[in-house]
Amino acid sequence: MENHPLFLRAIPAGKPYKLLTTHTPDFLQLRGSNGLWKKTKNMGEGVIVGILDTGITPGHPSFDDKGMRPPPAKWKGHCDFNASVCNNKLIGAKSFLKAGADELKHLPPFDVETHGTHTAGTAVGASVKNVNILGIGLGEASGVAPRAHLAVYRVCSEEGCQTPDIIKGIEEAVNDGCDVISLSLGPDSGEPFYLEPVALGGFYATLKGVFVSAAAGNNGPNVSSVSNDAPWILTVAASSTDRQIRSTVKLGSGLLLNGESMYQPKNWTSKMLPLVYLAGKGAPVNADKCLDGTLDSKVVKGKIVLCDRGVNTRVEKGLNVHKAGGAGMILANDKPNAYSTDADRHFLPASHISYVDGLKIKDYIHSTKNPTATVLFKGVGYHTPFNPSIASFSSRGPSLASPLILKPDIAGPGVSIVAAVPTASVGNKAQIFDFMSGTSMATPHLSGIAALIKKAHPNWSPAAIKSAMMTTTDATDINGKPILDQVGNNPADVFAMGAGQVNPYKALEPGLVYDLTPDEYIRYLCGLDYIDEDVNAIIHPAPKVQCAKVKVISQEQLNYPSIVVPIPKRGTKIIYRTVTNVGEANESYKAVISVPKGVSMKVVPSTLKFKSLNEKKSFKIVFKGSGKGHGTGELKWVSSKHVVRSPVLISH
């Protein structure tokens, strides 16, 4: 095939890629009289968001088109459902399951996995009032850009997501006329960009001016587990919100420990019950984790059972306790997931608590002759402290493919997110909304915000939209404290949260942007020491290049909104950047810097004075190391109206 004139590159299909999985419009300050939607009169009207996932549930109220205008004239896509199913909200639906089993190849884009419906609803779902799950009222559900149009491309099935289907889906979404593409799927980390379908398809999208956001992955807190890490893609980490579905553990000692559970039975008496933990000498192997077949009904019947996280799913543990006759479950985190709790739909009264609180319960059990406990259900709680915080499962940097480009880029809500799902029967009630957690859930939030920015600034490049989000992030939580990492409740580092927590309001008007052209990405790719064949496989259909004739740049010199500085232990490093004025025609910015001890940092020039919109100005940053300095600082360009912040990572 290499001799065929249309042949570009053969990529091994490899193993399938994995799917990475209401209150957030309030949490992100979109809704309400002072919210972004009302103040800016921007709900994403006329913008087309393409979701590549497991398909869609047509007819769901989240995809109702009441008040929606027809799609713009540029739209070239079609609907593989019958004509009455698609509408002015769901304007396109296609299926690309060509690389899997034969029985998948002709399936329509109906969602049987729930994942695709949920991500689509999160990004652009219409407003639906009086949402409740298992009788718990959760108010109004809405996507981030509720007036944007939706195009769905089914590239995943229960078997996963195949490389050829992903590439074809991205290409089709671009050619159909999508403005934003959202991918809540990903590979294992470390693949070079020329073998990675999201990187390949994402570059094609970038060439055509289409913004791409993708999930960082759910392999945290492992170091260098981040995926979808090409610099032309927005790589999204997952953070919590300030809403919890509260279930509190009460011990016989009187100690109260707060946890979460979606299942909150009305007929639960909160009576103190015997508490057991099947671990140690004489206990079956893995009984502490409540695996199927490890729980003796004679031991657990009528009791509260403490289960450790790990091996099987959180909900399966409760099911196993229920099957063995247990009255309730306390699910204690393992150390890697220390403070990351979820409001799951359990089979029995339960509470998911932190690792530290689990240790307290174990101490109580081991020091008490007849330990007892119960669970107190307290419903929905808002404005809980230490939020947002970075979820333990969210994949971490540094990138293996390009370690001097800081990844992930940004964090967004991805824990216990309520959005649309295919209709399911739960407790004899039809359920059309549900909770899901993952960087899969964080990504469509950022895709929706990109749609809002695209609506406000239709001529901005994908890099400008990305920069606008990254340089206006928050590094502090709702109480003004540093954003924490749920792994240890310590301040999150840049490898966990990237530039910080997205702030949609500020992102609409960032003041300055770090823009990039396809040519600059090509110079960067040649600087990765890829051979010409590899570079040309990525940049197709752009004209082929010979890297020997290209003015290459090293990774850290790419005009990226975040900065990684490889400084010799005793030496100097100069970083160059260029910003474009998208704020006021006449605006002056002053550089404000902070660096770790042992490093000096000087910005030249230290003041940027702009006289017109879209004016560009370049500057250099001179770093000097004393041999001891490393860590994180920041560069802020500050004017009377804007603060443009870039994290600065010093490495040796």
Salt bridges, closest charged atoms under 4 A:
ASP26 OD2 - ARG31 NH1 2.73
ASP53 OD1 - HIS115 ND1 2.69
ASP80 OD1 - HIS78 NE2 3.08
ASP102 OD1 - LYS105 NZ 3.26
GLU140 OE1 - LYS129 NZ 3.54
GLU172 OE2 - LYS94 NZ 2.83
GLU172 OE1 - LYS168 NZ 3.56
ASP176 OD2 - LYS94 NZ 2.98
ASP179 OD1 - LYS74 NZ 2.27
ASP188 OD2 - LYS15 NZ 2.64
ASP188 OD1 - LYS18 NZ 3.19
ASP242 OD1 - HIS23 NE2 2.51
ASP242 OD2 - HIS383 ND1 3.30
ASP288 OD2 - LYS289 NZ 3.73
ASP292 OD1 - LYS323 NZ 3.26
ASP308 OD1 - LYS362 NZ 2.86
ASP342 OD1 - ARG314 NH1 3.77
ASP344 OD2 - ARG314 NE 2.56
ASP357 OD1 - LYS360 NZ 3.59
ASP409 OD2 - LYS407 NZ 2.70
ASP409 OD2 - LYS466 NZ 3.55
ASP434 OD2 - ARG345 NH1 2.56
ASP474 OD1 - LYS506 NZ 3.65
ASP485 OD2 - ARG396 NH1 2.52
GLU509 OE2 - HIS457 NE2 3.68
GLU533 OE2 - ARG9 NH2 3.62
ASP534 OD1 - ARG9 NH2 2.64
GLU556 OE2 - LYS573 NZ 2.77
GLU584 OE2 - LYS641 NZ 3.47
GLU587 OE2 - HIS642 ND1 2.78
GLU615 OE2 - LYS617 NZ 3.41
GLU634 OE2 - LYS636 NZ 3.45
GLU634 OE1 - ARG645 NH1 3.58
